[in-house]
């Protein structure tokens, strides 16, 4: 019973089959192959928009290079204090932007609010050479706490940033899981909601190692081919990145995988909500479940051999703090999560 992360499982069999098919023959290198071309065309159709697409190996590279295309070294990026770019990328955004500052803001369930953005901008004076200049806003979809931004919420954040003309980047490492929950089109939650650049996640949702930086404003992509190469993210055998996305996107396989992960998370969340041995920190909206665990439940989980992370309580609602001895546990489901393991987990929590 391992629920640490959706990074711990392998790749989807369809992705592996696509990689095997791409392995045959000799093709042009550095992304000039048919696999990459087809995937770029598929992304344009998927998002119903002209796009510039850059395939990379990791989510960290996708986020850092996307932000580097949006801000200058004296710029600032507004983000949530628990965002992956802040907590889990070892300074890569600051490195690839050549020093732009990450301004991290609080928010319940790892979500930013327009009020928090407006407040932060009031302290970053436009044109004052003593201060970094706010130039971008980045949000995570689904968030690090498994919550989801609606299209209206994304538009409201963009509106709050509009007086300073901030670009909007979306870290979509779990974009598929959010999309399944929202039931909208990819276009409706991205460029139609004023997103400028998306880091489209593949690795957490069935790929071996594949992410895409998608620019909806193609003018912003002019520097990316050099930035990607300089970062060591231009794969010489680029067809193997294209093949992974072809395997994922064909027949909406990526959404099928996300639906399975979300369904397992919902099963766990529903069981916790109906029981009295633990409580949900906030509603489960994607493939992560955050559970407040009292000492007795922690002991039962340990005895059952359940693997999960103890998570920061910073994003809990102020009116519902942890009580003595409680911890916040994060349980992540993947496309490969077995329903039987979820049932065992539910039994361990309930006692």
Order of alpha helices (4+ residues) and beta strands (2+ residues): alpha-alpha-beta-alpha-beta-alpha-alpha-beta-alpha-beta-alpha-beta-alpha-beta-beta-alpha-alpha-alpha-beta-beta-alpha-beta-beta-alpha
